[in-house]
Amino acid sequence: MSQPEAARPEPGPDAGIDDIQEDIEKTRKELGQTVEDLSAKLDVKQRTKDKAAETKQRAAEKATETKQAVVEKAHAIQHATIDDGRAKITVPVVAGAVVAAVALMWFLRRRR
């Protein structure tokens, strides 16, 4: 809800018609804003949609981060060598990481 202005005083007894009408208009605007804020809080369907969209965005970001980490790790493993100069056996590790990344992406898309 919006916070009302610093408790503005009502027009005094010597206030003119314009002052009173202006006060009424300000009060109507504040009341309208309060009603809008309360309506938004009570709109469960929209709040659920907003939360779902937020969760979907976070999941997509996490999937991208995971994919990037897997690619970087696979690249690092691929270029690593053992003391005698032979490349490390990376196929099982890379294959497992790729399968895990694909499974994660499939799982996240399936939940939509």
N, C-alpha and C positions, 0 to 999 in steps of 0.2 A: 504494500500500500504506500501511497505517496504521503510524505509528511506534510501537514499543513504548515502554512507560513507561520512565523513566530507569533502565535496567539494574537492576531490583530484585533484591536478593540472594535466593538460595534460602533456605528455612528451614534453620536450623542443626541440629546434631546433637541439641540439647536441645529441638527443636520438638515440639509436641504433634501429635496426629492431626488436630485441627481446622486447625492452621496448614498442615500438609501438604496436606490436602484443599482448603483455600482456594487454595493455590498451584497445585495441579493444575487447579482450576476456572478460575483466571485464565489459565493457560497455554492451556487448551482454547479459551477465548474469543478470545485473541489469535491462535491458530492458525486458528480458524474465520474470523476477519476477514481474515487473510492469504490463505486459500484463496478467499474471496469476491472479494477484490481481484484475485487472479490470474485467476480465472474470468472476471471482467468484462473484463479485458484480452484474454483469449483469445476472447471472444465477438465474432467479426468481423462477423457478421450484424447484431447489435445496434449495434455501433459504426458500421457503415455506415449504418444507419437514422438514428442520432443525427446523423451528419455531414450526411446528406441533409436532415433536418429543419432543421438549422442553416443550411445553404446556402439552402434554400427561404425561410426567414425573412429572411435578408439580402437575397435577391433581391426579395422583396415590399417590404421597407423601401426599397430602392433605387428600385423602380418608383414607389412613392408619392412619394418625394423628387423624382424626375424629373418626374412628372406635375405636382406642385405648382410646380416651377420653370418648367415650360412654361406653366402657367396664369398665373403671375405675369408672365412675360415677355410673353405675349400681351396681358395686361391693360395692361402698361406701353406696349407698342407701339401698342395700340389708342388710347390716350389721348395719344400723342405727336402733335405738329403741326409742320408746316413753317412757315417765317417768314410766309408769306402767309395762314396760318390754316387751310389745307386739311389734312385728316387724311392721314397717310402711307399709302401703299399697303401695307397689312398683310396682305391676303388671301393672297398666296403664302407669306409668312413664317409666318403663323399656321397655314395649311394644312399646310405642311411640318412644323412642330412637332407638330401634332396627329397627322399620319400617323406621325411618328417615335415618338411616345408610344404610339400604338395598336400599332405594329409591335413595340415593346419589350415591351409587356404580352402580346401574342399569343405572341411568342417565349418569354417566361418561362413562360407557362401551357402551352405546347406541350411544353416540356422535362420536365414532370412525369410 
